[in-house]
Amino acid sequence: MKRVLSGIQPSGQLHLGNYAGAVRQFIALQEDHEMYLFLATYHAMTTSRDAKLLRENTRQAAIDYLAFGIDPEKAHIYLQTDVPQVHELAWLLACVCPPHMMDKATSYKDKIARGLPASIGLYTYPILQAADILSVDADLVPVGKDQIQHIEITRDLAEKFNHYYGEVFKLPEARVPEDAAVLPGIDGQKMSKSYGNTIDPFLPEKQLRKVVMKIKTDSTPVEAPKDPETCPVFQIYRAIAGRDDPGTNQLAGDYRAGGMGYGDAKQRLFELLLTHFGPARERREELTRDAAVVDRVLKQGAAAAQARIEEVLIRARKACGLR
């Protein structure tokens, strides 16, 4: 059984983009893989200085994972904060990391260009990320195409360490699923919290419908044929329902036939979201009321992660003469 690791920064409510691009594949992978899913609380400190907000977002992300369908009996969900051994591994990797490896990391440049304050933490972010991955002997790391460089850096650092100290770290592979969708937001750009254009499937019904109705469309008349491939409403519908779903095919046909307005398409998307996420919405309400369940899941996940990480850490210490 292959081991999979992934992490997400707790930067706010998980949205449809998170679900379609990542969470849905985690739900599938947990059936036949050993899963480690962590909430990157230390990484979040590179972009946030609000302690109260970080606590709230971390709690919310854990609840959302469980509500969407991550099964704690099949996947280990834990806080990065609860496995401090990862920091020791990050230091060991930093000691073999040449400066130019961090200089070439595009994520640092991109975040600085977006106005985030420069810091050593942000600059060395890829080293801690590499430690997260290598700490559990991960075989596969699900990522989007824009994250492949981080896996390359992780492999480079592991190879550097192995060159000096022997075969300590397993080299992970990036898993870039072809069917992972990049959803447009309500403004047509990539759905992202930083753009403020997300759709939260857990919103109260009236608010959810209001957000869906705000999705940007063109001015094609109702009676005219429309191209579903260029419409954000259809793209979101297809990503959630699936390409082969009868509703997807019916909606695409109605676009091309003409006589259907965008308001009708948005209403169908709204109804799909209520149906598709109905069970998740109910689970989320239950989890929000029962804090003990979430605490127990995170404690259980941290214990499993610590056991795995301790094995790797002992191996690394011994290799470089610290044990």
Buried (B, 14 or more C-beta within 10 A) or exposed (E): EEBBBBBBBBBBBBBBBBBBBBBBBBBEBBEEBBBBBBBBBBBBBBBBEEEEBBEEBBBBBBBBBBBBBBBBEBBBBBBBBBBEBBEBBBEBBBEBBEEEBBEEBEBBEEBBEEEBEEBEEBBBBBBBBBBBBBBBBBBBBBBEEEBEBBBBBBBBBBEBBBEEBEEBBBBBEBBBBEEBBBBBBBBBEBBBBEEEBBBBBBBEEEEBBEBBBEBBBEEBEEEEEBEBEEBBBBBBBBBBBEEEBEBBEEBBEBBEEEEBBBEBBBBBBBEBBBEBBEEBBEBBEEBBEEEEBBEEBBEBBBBBBBEBBEEBBEBBBEBBEEE
